[in-house]
Amino acid sequence: MSDTSPAAAEAAQARSHPRALEPVTLILTVILSVLGAVIGLVLITTLGIAPNTSVIGALIAMLIGRISFAALTRMRDPHRQNLVQSAISGSTFAAANSLVTPIAVPFLLGEPGLVWPMLGGAVIGLLVDSWVLYRVFDSKLLPASAAWPAGIAAAETIKAGDEGGRKARLLGISAVVGFVGSLFKLPMSAAGVAFLGNIWALLMFGVGLLVAQYAPGLFHTDLGANYVPHGVMIGAGLVALVQAVLMMRDRRSGSREAAPRRSGAEADVFDEETRTVDRGRLRRGLLEGFVLFVAGALLIALMGGVVSDMSGWGLVGWVLLAGAAALVHQLIVGLAAMHSGWFPAFAVTLIFLILGLVLGIPMVPLALLVGYAASTGPAFADVGFDFKAGWLLRKGALPWHPYEMAGRRQQYIAQLVGFAVAIVVVMIAWKPFFADGRVPPVAQVYVDTIKAGLTDTHALTMMVLWAIPGALIQFFGGSSRQMGVLLATGLLVATPQAGWLVLAALAVRVAYSRWKARGSKTPLAEASAQPDADNDLALVGAGLVAGSSLHDVSQIYKAV
């Protein structure tokens, strides 16, 4: 006699999600992950960029799914395409940002013997980074309903390929516009994310970009040299951390977290306001991350010889600082990426580097600290993007909650496959790349800063001074908008013309929404007009981001 209980029904549905380790999916995942890792390595060491290859992975999976041969037709399934795009984007960012950039720091410092210990530490940072995001994604701190712009771009690309029609045409036209605009050196991804994220957060992002672009000419001052962006980020980041801690407190009354609704044998349905991770799991996930980061820092200290360079208490302080830096780095980078699609990993790492100089940490331990912090953040943000794409694709599943959790688990497994491929590629390729002079430009900046040191207290004074407005903006903006962090992100990114594109896209977004609602004659019609406008704008934004990503990947010919 078969089991017809609700639990059995949910388990059966959960098991029906495509698995990342199915032979066809796994083979395609490994092949594309190798491609992604190589693209990431080549571009980060030549042009200094790490492209988002998830759209490329989705497109390739779609094309393979159209091949009517044996099991290849299985790749027509959007959820299998989601697994593949998760893996290739993970391998790209892992190889470029989380692995090769950290190991370049000791190499450029003239300590090639520390490359392997640093690679071991970077692998730990990468794995803990992704594990923490897996644990806390869709919590109040990092909700699935937030923007995660690159995730929307990947999901809309997959859905457009699956459904076709008007949606595919609108996405395709927007992608062409994004690609052509990128050919003319316009940061089209900035315009794309402005259609997708929180308006207030992106407004501050745009303001920061404009200030960074025009302040040097108008006020005859170099913001970066005076550590203004870094100070703003420190102030905003500290307040953001306090806000994150407050979110972890238990407030059971009125909470709609992790509470899927069921009635008898009825399956729970998707509800954007119901989160899958409650405050308890959020708290445990972050605490687990800190403990694991500290353990990783201790291993680096032992393998890298930090023990011989520092006293007993100095070693304890270094280990705790490295663990805290890794956790703080991933959270700040993750929050910025969640709202804007951009993550200021370089600048936040530079903040910890300067802090290490202020504390007088010796050169080699400081280099290892910088490399360890740099290994976290990008993978955290990338996994968030991919989980967002899967979350959007799984909205219509019944029962939703078990299917969502099963799908997220399979995405995480696919990411781990991509990470494993990236680790192997970096282990094989770093020596010939570095011997040929191909190193990430940001690693050279870290090393130059370490060698130069701090000749006076100017940097510390300016950062403390500018931390005050950063903290105030973050505090009054609230945790949901992250206005201080996004303002600092714009100041740090400082991409020319990006501010104008962000503000122009926000103006179009507001105007289009009002135009759609203007013709509504009843409150019900007006209420339905806004989701329609949001869907159209999401397609346009996704297309612009996809076109920009395709352009970035196409730059491989320059590097080669």
C-alpha positions as MATLAB code, in Angstrom:
seq = 'MSDTSPAAAEAAQARSHPRALEPVTLILTVILSVLGAVIGLVLITTLGIAPNTSVIGALIAMLIGRISFAALTRMRDPHRQNLVQSAISGSTFAAANSLVTPIAVPFLLGEPGLVWPMLGGAVIGLLVDSWVLYRVFDSKLLPASAAWPAGIAAAETIKAGDEGGRKARLLGISAVVGFVGSLFKLPMSAAGVAFLGNIWALLMFGVGLLVAQYAPGLFHTDLGANYVPHGVMIGAGLVALVQAVLMMRDRRSGSREAAPRRSGAEADVFDEETRTVDRGRLRRGLLEGFVLFVAGALLIALMGGVVSDMSGWGLVGWVLLAGAAALVHQLIVGLAAMHSGWFPAFAVTLIFLILGLVLGIPMVPLALLVGYAASTGPAFADVGFDFKAGWLLRKGALPWHPYEMAGRRQQYIAQLVGFAVAIVVVMIAWKPFFADGRVPPVAQVYVDTIKAGLTDTHALTMMVLWAIPGALIQFFGGSSRQMGVLLATGLLVATPQAGWLVLAALAVRVAYSRWKARGSKTPLAEASAQPDADNDLALVGAGLVAGSSLHDVSQIYKAV';
ca = [
       0.000    0.000    0.000;
       1.471    3.344   -1.082;
       2.174    6.192    1.320;
      -0.125    9.120    0.512;
       0.764   11.318    3.480;
       1.598   14.995    2.876;
       5.207   14.378    3.894;
       5.531   11.576    1.337;
       3.958   13.695   -1.379;
       6.333   16.548   -0.644;
       9.335   14.256   -0.587;
       8.369   12.759   -3.936;
       8.004   16.209   -5.463;
      11.308   17.364   -3.946;
      13.099   14.374   -5.472;
      11.715   15.235   -8.905;
      13.980   18.263   -9.277;
      16.771   17.564  -11.812;
      19.993   16.513  -10.124;
      23.345   18.207  -10.671;
      25.157   14.850  -10.805;
      23.048   13.298  -13.566;
      25.549   12.059  -16.208;
      24.565   14.424  -19.040;
      24.240   17.450  -16.760;
      27.504   16.659  -14.975;
      29.505   16.200  -18.188;
      28.202   19.460  -19.626;
      28.798   21.192  -16.299;
      32.439   20.095  -16.147;
      33.139   21.092  -19.760;
      31.593   24.541  -19.397;
      33.230   25.034  -16.003;
      36.635   24.487  -17.594;
      35.682   27.085  -20.217;
      34.511   29.509  -17.528;
      37.636   29.077  -15.407;
      39.939   29.648  -18.382;
      37.972   32.738  -19.474;
      38.099   34.093  -15.936;
      41.853   33.502  -15.611;
      42.719   35.050  -18.960;
      40.570   38.155  -18.547;
      41.448   38.889  -14.902;
      45.184   38.651  -15.611;
      45.126   40.721  -18.793;
      42.197   43.134  -18.778;
      41.504   43.070  -15.039;
      37.856   42.033  -15.408;
      35.929   38.925  -14.381;
      32.861   38.577  -16.645;
      29.574   37.042  -15.581;
      29.451   33.895  -17.704;
      26.122   32.598  -16.379;
      24.229   33.926  -19.393;
      26.720   32.209  -21.706;
      26.192   28.938  -19.864;
      22.422   29.284  -20.100;
      22.567   29.998  -23.833;
      24.865   27.035  -24.519;
      22.644   24.728  -22.472;
      19.615   25.946  -24.454;
      21.336   25.253  -27.770;
      22.395   21.777  -26.667;
      18.838   21.089  -25.537;
      17.670   21.724  -29.098;
      19.804   18.828  -30.346;
      17.514   15.840  -30.839;
      20.051   13.218  -29.874;
      19.768   10.728  -27.018;
      19.696   12.367  -23.600;
      20.778   15.822  -24.811;
      17.142   16.835  -25.130;
      16.997   16.827  -21.335;
      18.833   20.144  -21.424;
      15.610   21.757  -22.663;
      14.543   21.710  -19.030;
      14.996   25.260  -17.618;
      16.047   23.837  -14.260;
      18.897   21.852  -15.809;
      19.951   24.995  -17.672;
      19.911   26.766  -14.319;
      22.257   24.139  -12.868;
      24.697   24.544  -15.748;
      24.706   28.350  -15.634;
      25.259   28.184  -11.875;
      28.347   26.035  -12.332;
      29.999   28.031  -15.120;
      29.534   31.371  -13.371;
      30.849   29.829  -10.148;
      33.969   28.498  -11.844;
      34.639   31.863  -13.520;
      34.454   33.972  -10.372;
      36.216   31.325   -8.276;
      39.197   31.107  -10.605;
      39.508   34.840  -11.269;
      38.548   36.505   -7.997;
      38.724   33.960   -5.207;
      41.836   31.987   -6.183;
      44.296   33.561   -8.599;
      44.059   37.094   -7.173;
      44.952   36.041   -3.595;
      47.886   33.835   -4.627;
      49.316   36.620   -6.786;
      49.875   38.755   -3.661;
      52.689   36.668   -2.071;
      54.138   35.938   -5.517;
      54.474   39.647   -6.357;
      55.837   40.286   -2.874;
      58.760   38.022   -3.733;
      57.567   35.074   -1.640;
      56.764   32.326   -4.193;
      57.049   29.707   -1.464;
      53.869   31.113    0.091;
      51.768   30.652   -3.052;
      50.676   27.109   -2.166;
      49.780   27.941    1.465;
      47.877   30.985    0.183;
      46.095   28.825   -2.385;
      45.073   26.474    0.405;
      43.731   29.419    2.392;
      41.935   30.801   -0.654;
      40.247   27.432   -1.235;
      39.060   27.471    2.376;
      37.802   31.030    1.954;
      35.992   30.101   -1.261;
      34.273   27.052    0.224;
      33.246   28.754    3.473;
      32.097   31.779    1.470;
      29.684   29.707   -0.609;
      28.598   27.581    2.382;
      27.562   30.648    4.388;
      25.514   32.015    1.480;
      23.844   28.612    1.053;
      22.912   28.686    4.720;
      21.580   32.251    4.893;
      20.151   32.956    1.424;
      16.509   34.047    1.622;
      16.834   35.307    5.186;
      15.814   38.780    6.265;
      19.425   39.887    5.780;
      19.776   38.451    2.259;
      16.217   37.876    0.980;
      15.533   36.099   -2.293;
      13.014   38.850   -3.103;
      15.835   41.442   -3.225;
      17.240   42.545   -6.571;
      20.291   40.278   -7.203;
      20.341   41.787  -10.741;
      22.587   39.248  -12.462;
      20.294   36.499  -11.187;
      17.278   38.173  -12.769;
      19.230   38.467  -16.036;
      20.034   34.750  -16.033;
      16.476   33.731  -15.136;
      14.868   35.978  -17.730;
      17.271   34.680  -20.380;
      16.329   31.081  -19.588;
      12.596   31.859  -19.463;
      12.706   33.814  -22.726;
      14.459   30.932  -24.461;
      11.873   28.508  -23.082;
       8.754   30.580  -23.795;
       9.760   32.608  -26.863;
       7.294   35.206  -28.218;
       7.214   38.817  -27.061;
       9.379   38.116  -24.037;
      12.186   36.674  -26.162;
      12.001   39.578  -28.623;
      12.144   42.222  -25.901;
      15.025   40.474  -24.174;
      16.876   39.997  -27.474;
      16.502   43.642  -28.506;
      17.694   44.803  -25.084;
      20.671   42.434  -25.246;
      21.661   43.864  -28.640;
      21.418   47.375  -27.218;
      23.545   46.332  -24.248;
      26.174   44.717  -26.474;
      26.368   47.639  -28.918;
      26.514   50.173  -26.092;
      29.376   48.218  -24.529;
      31.240   48.355  -27.838;
      31.208   52.151  -27.434;
      32.690   51.772  -23.917;
      29.404   52.558  -22.168;
      28.795   50.607  -18.923;
      25.464   49.164  -20.027;
      25.285   46.792  -17.061;
      24.900   49.875  -14.852;
      21.787   50.878  -16.793;
      20.528   47.304  -16.666;
      20.703   46.943  -12.893;
      18.874   50.274  -12.499;
      15.784   48.570  -13.961;
      16.039   45.702  -11.473;
      17.059   46.873   -8.002;
      15.822   48.990   -5.118;
      15.261   52.540   -6.412;
      16.621   54.293   -3.321;
      19.702   52.094   -3.143;
      20.419   52.566   -6.841;
      19.828   56.313   -6.594;
      22.625   56.512   -4.031;
      24.751   54.241   -6.217;
      24.279   56.630   -9.139;
      25.060   59.663   -6.968;
      28.254   58.009   -5.793;
      29.283   57.254   -9.367;
      28.677   60.881  -10.437;
      30.552   62.331   -7.467;
      33.502   60.031   -8.168;
      33.515   61.074  -11.833;
      33.230   64.846  -11.429;
      34.655   65.691   -7.982;
      38.299   65.641   -9.169;
      37.583   68.263  -11.844;
      35.162   70.429   -9.858;
      36.923   70.399   -6.507;
      40.465   69.630   -7.695;
      40.820   66.754   -5.287;
      41.516   63.060   -5.700;
      38.894   61.254   -3.613;
      40.770   57.969   -3.726;
      44.090   59.487   -2.671;
      42.306   61.139    0.268;
      40.559   57.882    1.216;
      37.097   59.466    1.059;
      35.337   56.431   -0.503;
      37.059   54.091    1.934;
      35.956   56.169    4.912;
      32.355   56.271    3.703;
      32.404   52.486    3.242;
      33.865   51.928    6.710;
      31.138   54.012    8.367;
      28.351   52.513    6.286;
      29.758   49.016    6.691;
      29.932   49.239   10.481;
      26.312   50.385   10.676;
      25.305   47.663    8.205;
      26.939   45.068   10.443;
      25.035   46.362   13.469;
      21.817   46.221   11.442;
      22.671   42.638   10.445;
      23.183   41.672   14.079;
      19.825   43.212   14.997;
      18.156   41.139   12.290;
      19.388   37.968   13.948;
      17.420   38.588   17.131;
      14.416   36.300   17.681;
      11.116   38.077   17.220;
       8.600   35.320   16.864;
       5.481   37.450   16.976;
       4.330   38.553   13.556;
       7.126   36.779   11.743;
       6.361   35.205    8.379;
       9.744   33.609    8.029;
      10.160   29.969    7.153;
       6.473   29.277    7.602;
       5.094   27.523    4.526;
       1.348   27.155    4.804;
      -0.360   23.782    4.559;
      -3.855   22.561    5.065;
      -4.129   18.812    5.394;
      -2.661   17.236    2.284;
      -2.554   20.545    0.393;
       0.851   21.614   -0.829;
       2.260   24.999    0.089;
       2.387   27.591   -2.673;
       4.864   30.328   -3.496;
       4.583   33.480   -1.417;
       7.161   36.211   -1.934;
       6.751   37.367    1.660;
       7.500   33.945    3.172;
      11.221   33.361    3.658;
      12.802   29.930    3.753;
      15.451   30.903    6.329;
      14.427   32.182    9.752;
      16.466   34.263   12.183;
      17.703   31.177   14.002;
      19.278   29.680   10.896;
      20.627   33.097    9.879;
      22.321   33.426   13.251;
      23.732   29.903   13.118;
      24.920   30.336    9.537;
      26.895   33.506   10.288;
      28.352   32.072   13.493;
      29.357   28.893   11.669;
      30.971   31.049    9.003;
      32.990   33.012   11.529;
      34.220   29.857   13.261;
      35.191   28.273    9.931;
      36.921   31.452    8.758;
      38.922   31.586   12.003;
      39.882   27.914   11.577;
      40.981   28.662    8.012;
      43.046   31.624    9.205;
      44.760   29.397   11.770;
      45.697   26.882    9.057;
      47.118   29.676    6.892;
      49.128   30.940    9.866;
      50.611   27.486   10.402;
      51.275   26.759    6.707;
      52.511   30.276    5.907;
      54.944   30.637    8.766;
      53.092   33.481   10.468;
      53.956   31.810   13.779;
      57.628   32.748   13.354;
      56.865   36.390   12.522;
      54.579   37.195   15.444;
      54.370   36.679   19.198;
      51.785   34.428   20.830;
      49.229   37.156   21.479;
      50.029   38.738   18.125;
      49.263   35.433   16.418;
      45.943   35.135   18.262;
      45.041   38.677   17.233;
      46.038   37.997   13.616;
      43.898   34.849   13.426;
      40.849   36.584   14.904;
      41.328   39.632   12.682;
      41.689   37.463    9.567;
      38.531   35.513   10.409;
      36.567   38.688   11.112;
      37.913   40.350    7.946;
      36.799   37.392    5.829;
      33.279   37.443    7.285;
      32.870   41.232    7.121;
      34.292   41.323    3.605;
      31.798   38.766    2.330;
      28.824   40.517    3.955;
      29.684   44.002    2.644;
      30.405   42.686   -0.841;
      27.250   40.546   -0.738;
      24.977   43.407    0.335;
      26.358   45.695   -2.373;
      25.957   42.980   -5.021;
      22.432   42.135   -3.852;
      21.202   45.668   -4.473;
      23.386   46.920   -7.329;
      24.880   43.897   -9.069;
      28.346   45.405   -8.491;
      30.642   44.240   -5.715;
      33.521   46.475   -4.502;
      35.724   43.566   -3.457;
      38.981   45.345   -4.331;
      38.165   48.451   -2.318;
      36.907   46.608    0.757;
      40.038   44.438    0.758;
      42.101   47.623    0.530;
      40.386   48.890    3.690;
      41.582   45.846    5.634;
      45.032   46.252    4.119;
      45.226   49.830    5.415;
      43.917   48.686    8.797;
      46.708   46.118    8.910;
      49.276   48.806    8.138;
      47.866   50.983   10.918;
      48.151   48.054   13.348;
      51.749   47.462   12.289;
      51.291   43.885   11.058;
      54.546   42.587    9.467;
      54.725   42.371    5.693;
      54.279   38.620    5.146;
      51.412   38.135    7.643;
      49.741   41.227    6.173;
      50.028   39.820    2.644;
      48.406   36.567    3.778;
      45.670   38.503    5.589;
      44.930   40.520    2.436;
      44.875   37.406    0.258;
      42.549   35.595    2.652;
      40.099   38.512    2.788;
      40.211   38.838   -1.009;
      39.218   35.186   -1.418;
      35.798   35.902    0.092;
      32.951   37.988   -1.270;
      32.820   37.372   -5.042;
      31.716   33.737   -4.683;
      29.257   34.810   -1.981;
      27.702   37.319   -4.389;
      27.796   34.961   -7.372;
      26.045   32.133   -5.521;
      23.401   34.680   -4.488;
      22.876   35.653   -8.126;
      22.473   32.023   -9.146;
      20.125   31.178   -6.269;
      18.023   34.197   -7.260;
      17.785   32.849  -10.822;
      16.696   29.447   -9.551;
      14.226   31.015   -7.115;
      12.568   32.864   -9.988;
      12.433   29.758  -12.177;
      10.914   27.622   -9.420;
       8.106   30.002   -8.454;
       5.368   27.935  -10.050;
       6.333   24.598   -8.491;
       3.811   22.698   -6.365;
       4.482   22.094   -3.581;
       6.752   25.106   -3.700;
       8.762   24.929   -0.470;
      10.265   21.411   -0.806;
      10.887   21.953   -4.520;
      12.636   25.262   -3.850;
      14.858   23.759   -1.160;
      15.691   20.724   -3.325;
      16.519   22.961   -6.285;
      18.701   25.235   -4.173;
      20.571   22.187   -2.874;
      21.213   20.947   -6.416;
      22.420   24.397   -7.447;
      24.861   24.374   -4.567;
      26.171   20.972   -5.665;
      26.567   22.304   -9.217;
      28.475   25.289   -7.824;
      30.797   22.936   -5.931;
      31.519   21.107   -9.179;
      32.379   24.439  -10.798;
      34.602   25.358   -7.843;
      36.427   22.012   -8.021;
      37.132   22.554  -11.710;
      38.363   26.096  -11.016;
      40.716   24.863   -8.278;
      42.266   22.285  -10.617;
      42.628   24.832  -13.452;
      44.330   27.371  -11.165;
      46.669   24.717   -9.729;
      47.781   23.858  -13.270;
      47.841   27.342  -14.797;
      49.207   29.748  -12.166;
      52.903   29.028  -12.757;
      52.928   29.602  -16.540;
      50.625   32.618  -16.170;
      52.749   34.289  -13.479;
      56.004   33.384  -15.226;
      54.674   35.182  -18.309;
      53.921   38.279  -16.254;
      50.174   37.733  -16.293;
      48.936   38.713  -12.857;
      45.698   40.434  -11.771;
      46.249   44.240  -11.718;
      44.485   44.547   -8.345;
      47.038   42.191   -6.769;
      49.791   44.536   -7.915;
      47.983   47.436   -6.211;
      47.789   45.460   -2.955;
      51.515   44.685   -3.065;
      52.507   48.250   -3.947;
      50.427   49.518   -1.007;
      52.009   46.998    1.373;
      55.523   47.974    0.271;
      54.802   51.706    0.470;
      53.285   51.461    3.958;
      51.807   54.453    5.779;
      54.171   57.419    5.964;
      51.781   59.502    8.090;
      48.385   59.417    9.757;
      46.618   61.123    6.840;
      44.885   57.954    5.628;
      43.577   57.018    9.074;
      42.388   60.566    9.798;
      40.506   60.881    6.503;
      38.855   57.487    6.837;
      37.662   58.244   10.366;
      36.361   61.652    9.248;
      34.429   60.357    6.235;
      33.124   57.343    8.134;
      30.734   59.697    9.938;
      28.568   60.702    6.919;
      28.705   57.125    5.641;
      27.368   55.839    8.951;
      24.625   58.468    9.123;
      23.373   57.789    5.586;
      23.319   54.034    6.216;
      21.527   54.488    9.539;
      18.763   56.770    8.271;
      18.346   54.817    5.032;
      17.679   51.605    6.926;
      18.811   48.042    6.351;
      16.406   47.398    3.471;
      17.874   50.149    1.291;
      21.594   49.951    2.169;
      21.962   53.551    0.984;
      25.296   54.177    2.717;
      26.879   50.979    1.387;
      25.627   51.728   -2.117;
      26.862   55.330   -2.008;
      30.293   54.043   -1.005;
      30.125   51.401   -3.732;
      29.535   54.100   -6.351;
      32.418   56.180   -4.991;
      34.727   53.167   -5.047;
      33.703   51.743   -8.434;
      34.021   55.168  -10.110;
      33.199   53.934  -13.634;
      32.933   56.882  -16.065;
      29.424   57.634  -17.384;
      27.894   54.866  -15.260;
      26.202   57.397  -12.966;
      24.363   59.066  -15.838;
      23.189   55.704  -17.161;
      21.919   54.654  -13.721;
      19.987   57.899  -13.185;
      18.617   57.894  -16.746;
      17.418   54.294  -16.350;
      15.788   55.138  -13.011;
      13.974   58.080  -14.658;
      12.745   55.815  -17.475;
      11.667   53.253  -14.905;
       9.563   55.735  -12.938;
       8.100   57.343  -16.076;
       7.157   53.995  -17.641;
       5.498   52.769  -14.448;
       3.402   55.935  -14.244;
       2.501   55.732  -17.923;
       1.305   52.146  -17.537;
      -0.837   53.110  -14.543;
      -2.245   56.263  -16.169;
      -4.680   54.431  -18.422;
      -6.127   52.380  -15.560;
      -9.741   53.295  -14.814;
     -10.210   51.200  -11.667;
      -8.057   50.574   -8.593;
      -7.849   46.902   -9.567;
      -6.562   47.754  -13.040;
      -4.064   50.191  -11.571;
      -2.809   47.534   -9.167;
      -2.251   45.056  -12.019;
      -0.515   47.680  -14.168;
       2.486   47.911  -11.836;
       3.451   44.204  -12.054;
       3.123   44.407  -15.853;
       5.445   47.406  -15.905;
       7.888   45.673  -13.572;
       7.954   42.579  -15.813;
       8.718   44.647  -18.917;
      11.405   46.638  -17.126;
      12.935   43.455  -15.740;
      13.237   42.066  -19.268;
      14.890   45.258  -20.499;
      17.282   45.316  -17.563;
      18.076   41.620  -17.953;
      18.768   42.117  -21.650;
      21.137   45.022  -21.023;
      23.047   43.034  -18.400;
      23.167   39.983  -20.687;
      24.443   42.052  -23.616;
      27.109   43.647  -21.447;
      28.183   40.228  -20.136;
      28.415   38.851  -23.679;
      30.641   41.789  -24.612;
      32.906   41.163  -21.618;
      33.301   37.510  -22.549;
      33.984   38.440  -26.171;
      37.042   40.382  -24.999;
      38.822   37.050  -24.653;
      40.174   37.573  -28.198;
      42.045   40.685  -27.026;
      43.603   38.842  -24.137;
      44.610   35.869  -26.267;
];
